[in-house]
Amino acid sequence: MLVQGIYEVAIPVRQLERAETFYRDVLGLEVGLRDDRRKWLFLRAGGAAGMIVLQEKAGEVPSHHFAFTATQSDLQQAVTVLRKFGVPTRGPVFHGWMPGTSLYFEDPDGHELELFAPST
């Protein structure tokens, strides 16, 4: 068996509408499919390369870490966009062992998100 990548990741959220606004309007992900019965929203991350699924859950939502691939120029633009929306950022931080550069921030549910730009 050979795993070639990750196609879909589920992210638990408290309020689907609030999370959708952040992931769609701030991060620019595209809506793929809305499942109102289960309170799930599938968003495309990088076109057909993969998806995230926002899943509304009742009660406390434990925080997780998720990283998205970006380019070096996207990282600089992301700092500006995130600050415009009032989202604090940490970085960019270079990781020599990967190698690449990361920008860290949180979504409305406290999940630590990362934009990672691999070095070429």
C-alpha positions in Angstrom: 0.0 0.0 0.0 1.3 3.5 -0.9 -0.3 6.6 0.6 0.3 9.5 -1.9 -1.2 12.3 0.1 -4.2 13.6 2.1 -7.4 14.3 0.2 -9.8 15.2 2.9 -9.6 16.4 6.5 -12.6 16.9 8.9 -12.5 20.0 11.2 -15.0 20.1 14.1 -16.6 23.5 14.6 -19.1 25.0 17.0 -21.0 27.2 14.5 -20.9 26.1 10.9 -22.0 29.5 9.6 -19.2 31.4 11.4 -16.6 28.8 10.4 -17.8 28.9 6.8 -17.4 32.7 6.6 -13.8 32.4 7.9 -12.7 29.5 5.7 -14.5 30.9 2.6 -14.1 34.7 2.9 -10.7 34.9 4.8 -8.9 31.8 3.5 -10.6 31.8 0.0 -11.7 28.2 0.0 -14.4 27.2 -2.4 -17.7 25.6 -1.4 -18.0 22.1 -2.8 -21.0 20.5 -1.2 -23.3 21.6 1.7 -25.0 18.8 3.7 -27.6 20.6 5.8 -28.9 17.3 7.3 -25.6 16.5 9.0 -24.5 20.2 9.3 -21.4 19.6 7.2 -19.8 21.8 4.6 -17.2 20.5 2.1 -14.7 23.1 1.0 -12.1 22.7 -1.8 -8.6 23.5 -0.7 -6.4 23.9 -3.8 -9.0 23.1 -6.4 -9.4 19.3 -6.9 -6.3 18.6 -4.8 -8.2 18.1 -1.6 -11.0 19.2 0.7 -11.7 20.1 4.2 -15.1 19.2 5.8 -16.4 21.6 8.4 -18.5 19.5 10.8 -20.7 21.3 13.3 -20.6 19.7 16.7 -22.6 20.4 19.9 -20.6 21.3 23.0 -16.9 21.8 23.3 -14.7 21.4 20.3 -11.1 20.3 21.1 -8.5 22.4 19.2 -6.4 20.8 16.5 -3.6 21.8 14.2 -4.0 21.9 10.4 -1.5 23.0 7.8 -2.2 24.1 4.2 0.3 24.4 1.4 1.0 27.8 0.0 3.7 29.7 -2.0 6.3 32.1 -0.5 4.5 35.0 -2.1 1.1 33.7 -0.7 2.6 33.9 2.8 3.3 37.6 2.5 -0.1 38.3 1.1 -1.7 36.1 3.8 -0.2 38.3 6.6 -1.9 41.3 5.0 -5.3 39.6 4.5 -5.4 38.0 7.9 -4.6 41.3 9.7 -7.2 43.0 7.6 -9.8 40.6 9.1 -8.3 41.1 12.6 -6.7 37.6 12.8 -3.4 37.7 14.7 -0.5 35.9 13.0 2.8 34.4 14.1 5.7 34.3 11.6 6.7 33.7 8.9 9.0 31.1 10.6 11.6 29.3 8.5 12.0 25.5 9.3 15.4 24.3 8.0 14.6 20.6 8.6 11.6 20.6 6.3 12.7 22.9 4.5 10.1 25.7 4.2 8.4 28.7 5.8 5.3 28.7 8.0 2.7 31.3 9.0 0.6 30.4 12.0 -2.9 31.7 13.1 -6.1 30.5 14.6 -9.6 30.0 13.2 -12.7 31.1 15.1 -12.8 27.8 17.0 -9.2 28.0 18.2 -7.8 25.5 15.8 -4.1 26.4 15.1 -3.8 26.8 11.3 -0.6 27.0 9.3 0.2 28.1 5.8 3.4 26.2 4.8 5.5 27.3 1.8 8.0 24.6 0.9 11.5 25.9 -0.2 12.3 25.2 -3.8 
